[in-house]
């Protein structure tokens, strides 16, 4: 038997320590929570991504009474960006969530399905995506999805 340890590096910032571009992206993600359709969970998530051409694309979670038919904010933003700007790599992605009219104190991270879509987007454009996870107590910053998806299922697994 072999055993190994996987380490994850996460940077923690106060929002005012971030660059203007990162703050702008977080603000867009917070604003996107207002466009969520979450009548069942009351959990409103917004995502904003910055493309290589500096275009900001937003998405929000969209629920459905048949739960599997809804979609997350991250996938909404990524799929829209890929459909509208197919040649533009995603440079950064910010995620924010609120419930009961308040943003969460601790950042939330993408679900497994969203992590897989982010991974595919990184592979598609051959570059990591800077990920900003917003919470009122601070922002987690990740340099690529690999830090929270270390054992990946990608195209190499299909060979």
Secondary structure, 3 states (H helix, E strand, C coil): CCCCCCCCCCEEECHHHCCHHHHHHHHHHHHHHHHCECCCCCEEEEEEEEECCCCEEEEECECCCCHHHCECHHHHHHHHHHHHCCCCCEEEEEEEEEECCEECCCCCCCCHHHHHHHHHHHHHHCCCCEEEEEECCEEEEEECHHHCCCCCCCHHHHC
